[in-house]
Amino acid sequence: MTTTPVSVMTLDGEAAKAMRAAAAEIERDAASIASAMAAIHGGDWHVHIDHLAGLVMVVRH
């Protein structure tokens, strides 16, 4: 079964608020991981998040 991704921009009310909060949490967590990787391994680390692909990537730049 395939589902169509729902954009936060098409929602209103509590569902949109919850989705925005979850997206912000993902961004914060990924940034925290990038910071920890820099502390451990050095270098400049970047975060790439693709919600449609279901991908969170933290890579050394």
Residue pairs with C-beta under 8 A, 6 or more apart in sequence:
5 51
5 52
6 19
8 16
8 19
8 20
8 23
11 19
23 51
26 49
26 56
27 47
27 49
30 47
30 49
30 56
30 58
31 47
33 47
33 58
34 45
34 46
34 47
34 58
35 45
37 43
37 45
37 58
37 60
38 44
38 45
41 60
43 60
43 61
44 60
44 61
45 58
45 59
45 60
45 61
46 58
46 59
46 60
46 61
47 56
47 57
47 58
48 55
48 56
48 57
48 58
48 59
49 55
49 56
49 57
